Structures are given as C-alpha cells and as structure tokens.
Amino acid sequence: MITLLGTGLLGSAFARAFLRKGEAVRVWNRTIARARPLARDGAIVVEGDVAEAVHGAERVHLVLADDLAVDSVLAAAAPGFAPGVLVFDHSTTSPRGAAARTAHWRARDVVYVHAPVFMGPQSALEHNGMILVSGDREVVARVTPLLAPMTGKVVDVGPRVERAAAFKLLGNLILLSFGAAFADMLALARAMDIAPADVRTLLDHFDPGPSFVRRFKRITEARYDQPTWDLAMARKDAGLMQAEADRGGFELRVLPGLAALMDEMIARGLGEADWTVIAKDLVEGT
Amino acid sequence: MITLLGTGLLGSAFARAFLRKGEAVRVWNRTIARARPLARDGAIVVEGDVAEAVHGAERVHLVLADDLAVDSVLAAAAPGFAPGVLVFDHSTTSPRGAAARTAHWRARDVVYVHAPVFMGPQSALEHNGMILVSGDREVVARVTPLLAPMTGKVVDVGPRVERAAAFKLLGNLILLSFGAAFADMLALARAMDIAPADVRTLLDHFDPGPSFVRRFKRITEARYDQPTWDLAMARKDAGLMQAEADRGGFELRVLPGLAALMDEMIARGLGEADWTVIAKDLVEGT
C-alpha cells in the first residue's frame, strides 16, 4: 500500500502513475475535494484525517506546497505511521527544512527522504523526468530502486542531506530565469514595435538554447583576458536596450540589475575584460 | 577593393576572412596601432585619415562601437566615397540610428545597409554565424549575395529598415539574460555552499537549454488556465531562493525584479494561473 499526501497537479499525476502500475494507492488532501477525482482512477480517497490515510502504508509520498505544510502534515500523520514506514517527500522545500526533518524523523525511527523532482504532471504520468536524492549513503542505496520506476533518472547529488533541496532550487532558478528573460524580451520587442510572434521568428534562426551549458562553462572558466565580447561593449548594448524600453514605456525586469552589476565591474577597471567577468567574484570566491 | 573601418575583435576577424578569400583589403582604425597587426595578414593599413582609407573602395564595412562612432566616422569618410559605394555597417546600434543613417546617406547617393551580426571573432573567420538585414526590398536583394559569403546565414527580417537593429538587440538581450541567470545561479549556489563545478554537474543531468524555444512558445501561447506550475508555487520557490541568498550574504540580480512582477500578478488574482502569466500584458498587448 502506497499513501500519497497532496493531490495537486504533480501529486495527482504521481497517484495515477502508481495506479497504472497496479499499486494499491490511498490518497489524502487537505482540501479533500481535490482528491476525490482520483477515485475514478482506482485510488482510495481517505476523507478522514491524515493519520488514517497513512495507517498501515509501507510507503508515504508527499507532494505539498512548502516546509510549513510538510511539517504540519507529517506531525498529524505520525500517529498512523507503521513501523519501518518510508516517507518520500517530493515537495520543493528549503534545504535547512529538509535537513532538519531528516534528523527529526530519524530520531523517531521514520526514514524520511527528501526527493524533489524535475517533472511536470505529464512526465510524472509517463515516468520520465528526474528525481534528486542526497544524504546517508545507505539510505540512498536502499531507496533508489524504489524511486527509479517513478522516473527515467534518479540523480544522487551527494552525502549532504540538504543537497537535493539545494539543487532543486538551483534548477527552478534556471526556469524562473528563462521566464524573466522572456518577459524582458517581450517588453523590449513591444517597445520596438515587434510582435511576440516575430520574436519567435528570430528564435527560429537564432536559438541560443543548445549553447546554454557551454556558455555556463565559459562563465566558470574565468578566461577574462580572451574576450569575445568585452564588458564595455556588452554594457553599451544593455544601454541601447534600456533606452528602447524606456522610449516605448515598457519596464525591463532583468536588465537593470545586470546593468548595475556591469557598472560595478567597469568601475573596478574590468571594461576590457570578457563580459563573463560579471561573475568573477562568484567564480573565484573572493 | 574592400575597406574595413574598425579593427576590434570582430572587425579584425572580418578583415582576415576577406584576405583569406583573396580580396584586397584596406583597414583603418581610430587607434591605428590596433590595425597594424593586420599588415602581416596582407591588409593595407591606412595610417592617414578615414577618407583616404575609403578612397576608391567599392565596399566599405564598418564594425564600430556605437551610433556616435558610426556617425562621426561616416562623416569623416564621406569626402573619399567613390560613386556607387556600398556601405555595410555591422555595428550594434540603435534602431533609430540605423534608420536615420539609411535615409541620410540615401539622400547623398550612398547605399548604407545596416547588417548587424551574431558572430564571435572565430565564426567570422570561419564564415559561419548569422547576418541580419532589413529594409528596402531591392537593396536587400542586391546585397544578400555580397553578404552571404561572410556567413552561413543571411536573415532578412523584413521591410522596416530599423528591424535588423531591433532584432540584434533582442538577440543580445538573450545572451545578457543568460549571463544574468548564470550570475544568480552562482550566487545562489555559493549561498548554499555548492561549488561552481557542482552546478555544472547539475546541468549535466538537467540541461534546460534545448527547451528554450519551446518554453518561449509556451509563454506566448497564453494558456494560463492549464497550469503545469502555478504562479503561487513558483513565487514560493522564488522566496526560498531569496531567503537562501540573503542568509548566505549573496546578492541576486535577476530574481528580485521577477519576484516583484510575480507579486503584481498575484495581487491581480492570478496566483492559480500557470506561472507564464507573468508575461500576460506583454503577450496580450493590454
């Protein structure tokens, strides 16, 4: 018996994926109406309290909103935990919260494993995507075969228990950064009287996406004395973009913070260095 | 005879590429010492004024810093322009500047074509990369065969003469946005005690780059009622990232502006919409 707590977009998809594999699945959600549709897929919808939902389950999977929700649901569920229960938490939480929970529940003989995921609902249904784990080597070895069928990839990010949470935040930051970039692209385009569909035309010809990792490597290589685009020129271009946005009355969200960083670096005499010097302090750790 | 004005990183690479193809090339630079190394490659380095450098040339290529440099160099060069000279400007300039110059020089029987490029010095040497053109249909048709050998791709972005300049700014904004994202990723990683090299490990497993264009399309499709990541959850994650950065004493440059935008949208009641709703006003044009 698997119990799944939290039937939002991702939790519901995980429940359906378990059911399709023939697992017996109990589901519970704080707002129970959101769990009920899963009954049609074969889930047992527990209308009572969460301790009842976890009663006798060998595995409990959590997909909740935040640290606070995880802590309060686990506290309420605890009276129902079977001896030796495995608790997998797929929520995106703080690294400190994940570490504290692991220690808290270990002291109570519950194996709590933070295993955040990079998956949308569709990839959860299709068992592709990525699950992160970290922490105690024996625990990771034990749970990996249980997590592997949920996804195409279980990535072990090392012995520090909070690392899975940290890497999850880094991954989500990339996605948010893309969103921020898109918002600025659209604002600049509109300011210059270019329609969103036309920006897509640019991307059909100039897709920088596949070079993302190579460019990230370049920024960490700190080769500032071999510029392909020097900081002063990049800053000049940023100024042109800001001027166009201002003229059109559109606000840029990403560029001002970056321009301020570039100005700081130019003030430190780095204008002729490659523009990747913006990350110098972060890469060199000064 | 081709004259190249501006022997910075990209200009020097273009000069060498022309020379390798057997073209006669004259080069000039405001700081002449930066042009002299091209003599070893077979270029004629003009030590005199810029009018002398363009004298008798059929084609003049400019790779200069900004609008001001282009305007002043062209004004100084004008007395030397041969009848029917073609002037190609590969500088990244303002759209308005490009449009004004096209009109200004047309009135003086000079065909000025703004043709900014997406190429580093290496791709200029190897004739791969991308040149943008826009404007008068006859002019674009006439110059495309001349520009094509410089690169693998000449992209015509339409009849409005300032469009090439505008698309060049959009493309550079993507690159700057990547840089901003990298800076935030490194700052967040450092705040969470993760080394830059370990962030690269994450990217080995989770490379969102190839999905860049698909994600951009999604943001322009405005399917806010089919969330895969709802705005409230994305905002919660942004808060976790900011808290980690603050705790570690690292400044994030991109995220604060994005978080402010998310807060505005949540205040408008859009918290349960897909998080791509951040660009709603820009996509829908309200």
Interface residues (C-beta under 8 A of the other chain):
Chain A: L9 A65 D66 T92 T93 S94 P95 F118 G120 P121 Q122 M130 K153 V155 V157 E162 R163 A166 F167 L169 L170 G171 N172 L173 I174 L175 L176 S177 F178 G179 A180 A181 F182 A183 D184 M185 L186 A187 L188 A189 R190 M192 D193 I194 P196 A197 V199 R200 T201 L202 L203 D204 H205 F206 D207 P208 G209 P210 S211 F212 V213 R215 F216 K217 I219 T220 P227 T228 W229 D230 M233 A234 K236 D237 A238 L240 M241 A243 E244 F250 L252 R253 V254 L255 P256 G257 L258 A260 L261 W275 T276 I278 A279 L282 V283 G285
Chain B: L9 A65 D66 T92 T93 S94 P95 F118 G120 P121 Q122 M130 K153 V155 V157 E162 R163 A166 F167 L169 L170 G171 N172 L173 I174 L175 L176 S177 F178 G179 A180 A181 F182 A183 D184 M185 L186 A187 L188 A189 R190 M192 D193 I194 P196 A197 V199 R200 T201 L202 L203 D204 H205 F206 D207 P208 G209 P210 S211 F212 V213 R215 F216 K217 I219 T220 P227 T228 W229 D230 M233 A234 K236 D237 A238 L240 M241 A243 E244 F250 L252 R253 V254 L255 P256 G257 L258 A260 L261 W275 T276 I278 A279 L282 V283 G285
